[in-house]
Amino acid sequence: MRLLAVPVRIDALWLPAQRTVAGPVADFTRLPYRDPVTGRDVHPDQPFLSEGILPAPFEEELTLRAGVHLHWALPDALTRLVHGPHAGQPPRVPDRWLVTRTDPDGRRARWVVESDALTDGSTSSVPYPLSPEDPPGPSGRPWRRLGRVLPLGAWPGPETDRVARLTALGYGEPTFAAFYPHSASVFGFFDPQGTRPPAGTRYDLLGWYASPALDELAGILARPGAGTWAQRVADELGWAAGPEGAAPERMVCVGRLTLDPEEELSLLETGTTETGVYLGDSATEALAAHLGAELPGVNADEMEQLLEAIDVADRLESATLDLPERLAEARHTAAFTPVAAGTRWTVRPQDAVPGVDPAALLTAAGPAGLAPLGAAPAREVADLPAELGDLLVALNAAQAAHEQAQAQADGLRQRLFADWHRYLTCAYPPPENRTDYPDPDLAAAYLRREMAALDALLAETGEFPPTGPGDTRAHRLATALAAVEAVVARVNAALPEGAGYRLQQLPDDSYQVPNEPVVLLTGAEATGSDRYGSDGEHPAGLLPCVLVEAPGAAGVLADAEGVAAAGDLVDGFLTGLPEPHPALRRWTGQPWHPLLLHWEVEFLPAAAGTNLDPTDRDYDPEVVSLNYRLPAGEVELEPRPGHRLAERAAVTYSGSTVLSTATRPLLSARILRYLAGGPLARYNEDRVAAGLGPLTPEQVTGEPGALLAWCAEGSADPRLGRLAAAYAHLAEHEGSNLAQSLGGFNDALLMRRLTRQLPILDPLGFPSGQLLAEQVRDRVGEQNRQGPVPLADFNPLRAGCLRLLRLRVVDSFGVGHDLSVDRPAATTRLRVPDRPGWIALPPRVAQPARLRLRLLDAEQPARPVSGLVESSPVCGWLLPDLLDDGLRVHAAAGQWLGSLLPDPDPDRPDLARWLPAPSRGVPAVEQIGNPGLRAVVDRLRGYGADRLGELFGSLVEALDAVGEEGDGGHQVRSRLTGRPIAVLRLSLGLELLGPPAIHQDWNVFRQDLGRTGRETNGFPLVRFPVRVGAYGRLGDGVLGYWRHEPDGSLGVEYHDVPGMAAAGTDPPVRLAFGLPEETLTVLLEPAGALHATTGILPTVSVRLDPAHHHDALARLETGFLAAPVLTDAAGVGLVLPATEPGRRWTWRERAGDVWTETEDPPAPTPGFPTDVTLREGWLALPTAATTR
């Protein structure tokens, strides 16, 4: 039989005496169950909850016996998720392993490890929880022992049950195969040698599938596919299968570990103090802080900023304005992780480029600095009926309502699961304090009330698409969708083939969750393991495998004789392999493969206004403003002077997470990619000047030495030298850093623990209790990932400081090394003055949230813009008149309605004067058609002449601070008047994903049992400042705004953005998650974006679509009073400058109530007029269309 031999790596831990190490993720032997034979309850005081079987971080409950512990790593291809019938699961793995120990004198001992064997008596096998597909044991326990070892001479031994599906994940634990305490009897072997193994001892391994039908290689080759079998194996498994020929019939895993005779077998060393500990909001940020502190001859803070700029360089590559501000925003945004929020609908041409939304009218609210979505040219939507916009708005509203109801239902499911935890604890309390918990009957009744409320919400929400008649949110969504589809179909029926439109779903604005603090470890103990994930580092990125011919029983592997023959075959095969080879390992000392990070931190919240006052557990709504401020131009909230921490209220959190080695390659690749851009072009100029040929980016990526040397020594830019030094440092120490977030920190702040949970069962309960468990299980569904932690503090507002208390790195055998955390270093912005080792935690919300910014339709102010060109947020325009110091008022389409002048009104001196536009103006402010524009003009007029003059001056100054992209083709007009200002309305609101987090304390739960609401400590009412506009940014166009009153009317106070920035005033807009959205009317320079900054979330921005302002600006009529004009009585003659294309000068003169117009008034005739007349009129530059 033709076999494909796939290398595996074997590691060994030798213990001269027993040692206690970190145990498996769960001790399933503690689970309660009822013995089906005796009817006796086992562990009756233990509720069927994961918290009872999960070890706490830093606990070491597993004792490893003295001897040699072998642990082998599966090929990478067998640890990855697959497609097909078992999508989302890794493939099956070999379940039989022959272990051969060969002593230096040639004596051999052989054992067979049956990885899939389920037994009940052996205590040397690992406990394994049973799935519904696994055969139950006679004891009725919810777990059995997995894996057994038999001497080859006694194999196959008695028949036993087998696990239904054996994979690298085991029962769903990501580290199952990688962590020896999880899989010691599955992918490991214990050789109980009481003395030190002699040098030259070797262990050979042969693994195979007991059933050839489960063989992963055979399954791949049996499926139809293109290319040769070797090509398919390379593509799907990443294995180099040797020379072509007949395809192998099955695979075997092979490996050898030899105890090197040249080295002493050293014992494990204690933890060193040389390991560096760095913290940041991301692994890259923490690594940047490390490099800034380690590289000689450079300033740490400058290096940190430079490397972090490289980290976000790709996103800023096309930016031309405000690069420092965009960098700050990009770094701030990198401190968050987006969470999908659902979808929105739009209409786009059928032939539009995929991934681009040409029907979008504005930049999707998201991190500032990102490229805006493309806008649809007017020709692309000109044939869409007006009703489509209304229907599209209704569809998106129905979609949002359905998604919000689903998020609410998921939140209620999570609460139900947490309360199920509490109910089981009440039903099975610890014997020593049974009276400390509420009555379980009251808790059960509360669960039933929760289920009734959840059922009502689900009935009102419905599943989409709905079936049958009804009036659920799903039905309303289906109706709205059908209405839009009908209009689009009607439009398409009248258009040529391929020229129509289609309805498309796009991602909605994402929620954001703050990154958990990241710990970066450097030094010897942070040397990453090459045990996993390195199969692709071999030539051609393929793991080298060997074809082996196994005659007779050696290929069948069905009995002891055949397995022995196969073992002999492998022995010879491995002996003939040249070193180094991935199947061959030499053991010179104890292994070190860091896998887990146990952490313990102390969180010190801000002192003023928090929920830690024993007399008032509610947050002060102004807690953020009491402790922090949002400085002008900054994206992060900063502590106020005198800011204090509640040190007496410090709370300790701990957790465990998997370590990552991915940080260094990411940052080094970014550095090299940056250097292969502009710096490479400058280096090539020097090479060409020296008579050398230029290098390509591909050449530099493969061999960067020459470019790095030039950056370090030949470039005049010192920053390139720093980058070259950083890259060289990363290359030299590429294996000595590990990083991982403090996984579970955000959940811990919310009194939750994110971990694998047990099924919702009550195995010891009465029939009524088991029925309740079934009802809860049906409703919770998959929302059972977080259990409550009632003995902690509730901190939904993550604001204060963090102090590392303990860090322990745990290797693949469970051996832990404690690290020194006396002086952890942090990035510049996270350092706490005068508090070495403390880490600042700027205000964040611990659960996913978003700042929702929506432009409102100018004609229908209660709804957002539809996404079609016909739906515009522009209510009208204000145009500073530099000749009269007044504000000209124009309709949204550009028509001149009149002017506000800084003069007292003749009839109402307390008001500024309204002067209708000549010929086509509006006689009174009350007659302005658009209500939004009318409200603004009325408010400005009400300020009076003096204040209007002051506001005019501030607007002109603010316009000068906004960068224009080109002159827009209106050069002549811009010399005569100021730049136009758009009047628009928007809504701002803070939203949580699902319901707000609740307090999980036992005393709070007791109170919840007797009331209808849940305790949130008033967190939804905490107000967060929102800065609208960013004065000083050339790319921001916000000049000022009014807040609307609750009844929708325009507020009295105008908030001048430049004035607030100069005075350092706190933003007047303060939003809360539990309060309604705020509506603003904004004055915006249309060339600039509109930014909204909270500090607790990434900055969001929107920009007017060109379709909403370019044509209107082109139609804005420029005019001014010309008086007196000395001219001939027979007709006007004027000396006028050249005009713009499409425009012509027009003279307007009034006689009584009649206006006359003279287009292209002639120049004055030569000589002095014979009949001199003084005239008064208006010179205007209307468009050709307006003139006609």
C-alpha positions, 0 to 999 in steps of 0.5 A: 500500500502506498502511504504518504508520511506526514511529519509531526513534531514531538516534544518531551518534558522530563520530570525527576519528581512529580510537579504541579502545573496548570490544569485543563480549562475545566474539571468535568469530574465535578459535574453533578449527575444522578447515578442511574443504578442507585438513583443517588445524586452525585455532587448534589451541592454543585449546580450544573454550571461552568463556574463550578468546574473552571479553575481560576487563573494562576491555579495549579491543580494538575499533578504530573508524575515523574517520568517522560511526558511526550506531546505531539503537535498535529500537522497544521492542515489538520487543525484548521477549519474546513468547508463542506458538510462539517463547515466550521469544524476542523477535520478529523485527526488520526486516532491511533498512535504507535509510540516506540521507545528505543534505548541506546542499547537497542532495546525497544518498548512499544505502546498504542495510544487509542485517541478516540477510546471512551472508558470509565475506569482509568484515571490516567485518561483525561475527562471528556464531556459527552456530546449527544452523539457520543455513547453514554457510559453505564454510570450516567456521568455527563463525562467519560475518560478519553484515550487509552494506552495499551502495550503493543503486545496486548493491542487491540485489547477489549472493545470499548466505545469511541468518541463520535468525532475526534478533532483538534478542538476536542469538545470545542476548546481551541487549545485542546490539542495544543495544551498537554493537560487537555489531551495528555492521553489523546495526543500525548504519552507518559513513560513512567521512567523513574530515573533520568533517561540515558542519552541517545534514547529516542521515541518514534511516533506513527499515527494513522486513522483506524478507519480508512474512510475517515482519512483526511488525505483519502477523502480529499483525493476521492473528491473530484478536482482539477490538477494532479493529486500532488497539486491538490494535496499542496493546494488543500493541505499545504503538503509537498507530496514528493515525486509524481506517480500513483496517488497514496491510498492513505496518510500516516503521521511520523516523527522522532525525538532523540535525547541528544547525548551531547547535552545534560538534561537540564531542569526547568529554570525559574522565571527571569527578570529580564522580560520586558512588559509593555502595554498599549491599546493594540499589539502594534502600539505596545511594540512601538513603545518597546522599540522607542525605549530599546533602540539606542540614539533615538527619542522614545516618544518620537520613535513611538509616533513614527512607528504608529504613523507607519501603522496607519499610513495605508489609511492616510496615503491619499490624504492631503490636508490635516495629516497630524489630525488624521493621524491622531484620529486613526490612532484613536480609531485603532483603539477600537474594534468594529462590531457589525450592526446590520444592513441598510438599503440603497438603489444603484445602477445594475452595471455599477462597480461592485463594492462601490455605492454610487447612490450614496449621498454622503459619507457613511458615518465612520472613522474620520479620514476614510475615503467617502463613498462615491456619489451617483451622478445626476444622470444615473438617478434622473429617471427614478420617481420621487416616491422611491425616496420615501419608500427607501426611507421607510424600508431602511427604517423597517430594517433598523426596527427589525434589527434593533428588536433582534439585538434587544431580544439577544440582550434579553436572552443573555440576561435570561441565561445569567438569571438561570445561573443565579437560579441554579445557585439558589437551588443548589447553594453551598452547604455552609451558607444556604440562607445567603441566597434568594428563594429558588421558587422566587427566582424560578417565577422571575425566569418565567416572567422574563421568558414571557417578556421575551416571547412577547418581543419575539412575537412582535419582531417575527422572523424574516422573511415572514410566512403567512399573514401578520403585523410583525416587524418582519412583516412590515419589513417585507412589505416595505421591501416589496414596495421598493422592489415594485418601483424599481421593477417598474422603472427597469421595465421602461429602460433598455436591457442592462441600463436599469437599477437594482436594490442592494444591501450595504453594511450599516454604521458599525458599533465599536467596542474598546480594545482590551489592554494589550500586554507585550512581553519581550525577552527570553521567556517571551520566545514564541513557539514554532510548535504550531503554524510553522508548516508553511515556513518550509520551501515553497511554503509546503510541509515536506512529506514522503511517499512510502511503500508499505507491503502487506499488513504494514499498510493495513495497520489493522492488527499488532503484527501489521502495526509492528511491521509499519513501526519497523518501516518507519524506523528505517525511514526516519533513520534515513532522513537527512537532518534537519527535517521537520520529522526529526527533533533533538532534545537538549533540554526542557521545552518552552512553548508559551501558550497561555497568559494568566493576568491579574490587574487592579482597576482604579476608577475615577473618583467623582460622580461614579457608582461606588458611593455606598449611599448612592449607587447611581452614576452622576449624569455629569460624571464624565464632565466632572473628571474629564474634558474634551480639549479643542482639536483633540480626539481623546478625553483628558483628565481635568486638573485635580482629577483623582482616582478612587483608590479605596474602590479599586477592584481586582480582575483576572483572566486567562488568554492565548498568546500570539506571536503575530505582532512583529511580522505585521509591523515589520512588514508595514515598515518594509512596505513603506520603505519600498514606496517613496524612500525606494524611489529616492534610493533608486535616484542615487543608484541611477546617478551612480550607474547602478540599475534601480530596484523594484519593490519585489526585489527589496521585499526579498532582499531589503539589505541595500535599501536599509543600509541607504536609509541608515547611512545615505539618506538625509531624512533621519526618520528613515534611519530610525525605521531601518533601525526598527526593522533591523531590531525586529528582524534580530529579535523576531522570535522573542516577543509575545503579545495578547490582549487581557481577554475578558477585561471588558466583560469583567467590568460588566460583571460577566465572564466570557468562557465556554458554558455548559448546556442548560440542564438541571440533571438533579432537578424535579420534573418541574425543574427540568421542564424549566431548564428545557424552556430556558434552553429553548429561549436562550439559544446560542446566547449562553457565552457569558456567565455572571460574576456577582462578586465584583464591581459594576463598571460599565464606564471604563475610566480610570487607571490600570495596574498590573498585579501578576502575569504568568506565562504558561507553556504547552505542558502547563508549566508556568513562569511568573513575570516581574510587573514592577515597572511595566512600560506604556505608550506615551498617551497611556502613561500616568504622571508620577505613577510609574507602572500605572496605565491610564484608561481614558473613558470608554464604554465597556459594551459595543456602542456607536455615535449615530450621525444622520443628515436630515431631509431638508423638505421632511425634517423628521426623516433622514435623507433617503440616499437618492439625489432628490433627497437633500439635507441642504435647507438653503444658503447664506452668502456673505456680502463683502460689500455690504457686510450682510448675509444674502439668503438663497434657496437650496436650488440657488435662488436669491431670496433677500439679504440680512443687513446689520442695520436696524429694521425701520419698523422694528429697530430691535431686529436686523433689516431684511432686504428682499432681493431685487426682482424675484425676492421674498418680501418678508422672512415669514414667506421663505418656503423652507422651514429650516432656512426660515427658522435660521433667518428669523433667528439671525434677524432676531439677534439685532443689527449689532450682533448680526454684524459680529456674527458676520465677522466671525463667519468670514474668519471661520470660512478663511480657516476652511481649506477649499479644494480648487476654486470651483470655477467661480473666481469672479464671484468669489472676489465680490462675495464671500464663500457660500454657507450651507444650512442643513440639519442633522441628528446626533445620538448615542446607541448601545448594541442591545439593552444596557448592561445590568448589575449582577450583584446578588443583593441587586438581584434580590431587589430585581425579583420584586420590580419590573426594571433592572439595575443599571446604576443610571449608566444610560443617563450619563452624558458624554460631550460631543464636539461638533466641528473641528476648528483648525482643521482645514478639512472641516467645514462646520462654522457653528450650529443651533441646538433644537428644543425638545419641541423641534424649534430652533434654539436661541443660542448660536454656538460659534465653533471658532469662538468655543475653540478659542475660549476652550469652552466645553462642547454644549452637546452632551448625549446619553445612551438613554436619552433621545437624539439631538437635532442640530441646524448647522452652518457648513462650508460645503467644501469641508466635512462635518466631524463629530467627536466624543472621545469615547468612540471613534470620530465620525464624519459626513460630507455633502454630496457634490450633487447637493451643492455643486449645481446650487453653487453654480446657480447662486446669483451674485449681485450688489447695489451700484449707486450712484452711477453717472451715465447717459440718460438714454441708457446705462453704460458700465465698465465691467470685468470679464465674466465666467463661462455661462454667466453674463452681467445684468443691470437691474433698475427699478422704476416705482414697482417695476423692475427692468433688466439690461443683459450685457449692459454696453460700455460707456460711449466715448466722451462725456455724456450730453445728458448726464443722469444719476442711476441706482440699480443692481449689478448681478451675475445670474446663470444663463438659465436664471437670466432666461 
